[in-house]
Amino acid sequence: MELEELIRKLKRKLRRYKELYSQNEAAVREHIISPLLRVLKWNPEDPKQIIPEYPVIITERGKRKRIKLDYALMRHNALFAVIEVKALGKVDEGLGQAFISAQATGARYIIITDGDTWRLYDTSKPITKALVCEWSLLRETSVKVANKVQIIANTKNFGILRRSQRREKKLHNSRSQKELRS
């Protein structure tokens, strides 16, 4: 399934099952996040790529606290980024704790999402300056969202796509542009 087609499908799901997703983070993970990861070539069933419920110990008000981050994205057997999923409409809840938790793991990036709103943060920066990119499945067009997601997924620093896949994509894009000019 192509990214843009999946985004249209996810938009319909978010609208149709709004009540379910606003009360159930697990449903957001299974119905929205996992399909998007798959289309971006991340395999949720492969522990070399994704570890669900990644355990982290943080210190909060002098007490050690064990929490679990929803997804840990692995690259070269090391934690690279984490995804923290919230119920629909609750993307702002727990940003500080999720950011600190991601920093504690050594992950360079954290994505916080409620399935609709997606925020990518760079944990090497102060939280007030860490927002790299944001998009909304429901408020933006499928094309615009697909473009943003594809740009991030294809960057050398973030994407899992292999060099050969990037070259193929570049070749395909240049052919498409030539066809448009003709």
C-alpha positions in Angstrom: 0.0 0.0 0.0 1.3 3.4 -0.9 1.8 6.0 1.8 -0.7 8.5 0.6 -3.4 5.8 0.2 -2.7 4.6 3.8 -3.0 8.2 5.1 -6.4 8.6 3.5 -7.4 5.3 5.1 -6.1 6.4 8.5 -8.0 9.7 8.3 -11.2 7.8 7.7 -10.5 5.5 10.7 -9.7 8.5 12.9 -13.0 10.1 12.0 -15.1 7.0 12.2 -13.7 5.6 15.5 -13.0 8.9 17.2 -14.6 7.9 20.4 -12.6 4.6 20.6 -9.3 6.3 19.9 -9.9 9.1 22.4 -10.2 6.5 25.2 -7.8 3.7 24.0 -4.1 4.2 23.4 -3.6 0.5 22.5 -6.2 0.9 19.6 -4.3 4.0 18.4 -1.0 2.0 18.4 -2.5 -1.1 16.6 -4.8 0.6 14.1 -2.9 3.8 13.3 0.8 3.7 14.3 1.7 0.1 13.3 0.3 0.3 9.8 2.1 3.6 9.2 5.4 2.1 10.5 4.9 -0.9 8.1 4.4 1.3 5.0 7.6 3.1 6.0 9.4 -0.2 6.0 9.7 -0.5 9.8 8.6 -3.9 10.9 6.9 -4.0 14.3 7.3 -7.8 14.4 11.1 -7.5 14.1 12.9 -6.8 17.5 16.0 -5.7 15.5 13.8 -2.8 14.3 11.1 -2.1 16.9 10.8 -3.0 20.5 7.3 -2.3 21.9 6.8 -1.3 25.6 10.5 -0.3 25.9 11.3 -0.1 29.7 13.0 3.0 31.1 13.9 4.0 34.6 13.7 7.7 35.3 14.1 9.8 38.5 11.2 12.0 39.3 11.1 14.1 42.4 14.0 12.1 43.9 12.3 8.8 43.3 13.1 6.2 40.7 10.2 5.4 38.5 9.9 2.6 35.9 7.9 3.5 32.8 7.4 2.0 29.3 7.7 3.9 26.0 5.4 2.6 23.4 7.9 1.9 20.6 11.7 1.9 20.5 13.0 2.2 17.0 16.3 0.4 16.6 19.1 0.9 14.1 22.4 -1.0 14.1 21.3 -2.7 17.3 21.0 0.6 19.1 18.0 2.6 20.2 17.6 5.5 17.8 14.2 7.0 18.3 11.1 6.4 20.5 7.4 6.8 19.8 5.1 7.7 22.6 1.4 7.2 21.8 -1.4 9.0 23.5 -5.1 8.7 23.2 -6.7 10.9 20.5 -6.9 14.5 21.6 -4.3 14.0 24.3 -1.0 14.6 22.5 0.0 17.3 24.9 -0.3 15.1 28.0 3.0 13.9 29.4 5.3 15.7 27.0 7.9 16.6 29.7 8.1 13.0 31.1 8.2 11.4 27.6 11.0 13.8 26.6 13.0 13.1 29.7 12.4 9.4 29.3 13.6 9.5 25.7 16.7 11.4 26.8 17.4 8.8 29.5 17.4 6.1 26.8 19.9 7.9 24.7 17.5 8.1 21.8 18.2 11.0 19.5 14.5 11.5 18.5 11.1 11.1 20.1 7.8 11.2 18.2 4.8 12.0 20.3 1.4 11.3 18.7 -2.2 10.7 19.3 -2.7 9.2 15.9 -3.8 12.5 14.4 -1.1 15.0 15.6 2.5 13.9 15.2 5.4 15.8 16.7 9.0 14.9 16.1 11.5 16.2 18.7 15.3 16.2 18.7 16.3 15.2 22.3 19.7 16.7 21.9 18.1 20.2 22.2 16.3 21.9 25.1 12.6 20.9 25.0 11.6 24.5 24.1 13.7 24.3 20.9 13.5 20.6 20.2 10.4 20.5 17.9 11.7 19.5 14.4 8.4 18.9 12.6 4.7 18.6 13.2 1.8 17.3 11.1 -1.9 16.5 11.5 -3.6 13.7 9.6 -7.0 15.3 10.0 -6.2 18.9 9.5 -3.8 18.6 6.6 -4.2 17.1 3.1 -3.1 13.5 2.6 -0.5 14.7 0.0 1.0 17.3 2.4 1.2 14.7 5.3 2.7 12.1 2.9 5.3 14.5 1.8 6.3 15.4 5.3 6.4 11.8 6.4 8.3 10.7 3.3 11.0 13.5 3.8 11.6 12.4 7.3 11.6 8.7 6.5 14.1 9.2 3.7 16.6 11.2 5.6 19.9 9.6 6.2 19.6 10.3 9.9 16.1 8.9 10.4 14.9 6.6 7.7 15.3 2.9 7.6 15.3 2.8 3.8 18.5 1.3 2.4 20.7 3.4 0.1 19.6 1.3 -2.9 15.9 2.0 -2.1 16.7 5.8 -1.8 18.5 5.6 -5.2 15.5 3.9 -6.7 13.1 6.5 -5.2 15.3 9.3 -6.6 15.4 7.7 -10.0 11.6 7.2 -9.9 11.0 10.8 -8.9 13.3 12.2 -11.6 11.5 10.1 -14.2 8.1 11.3 -12.9 9.3 14.9 -13.2 10.5 14.4 -16.7 7.1 12.8 -17.6 5.3 15.8 -16.2 7.4 18.2 -18.3 6.6 16.3 -21.5 
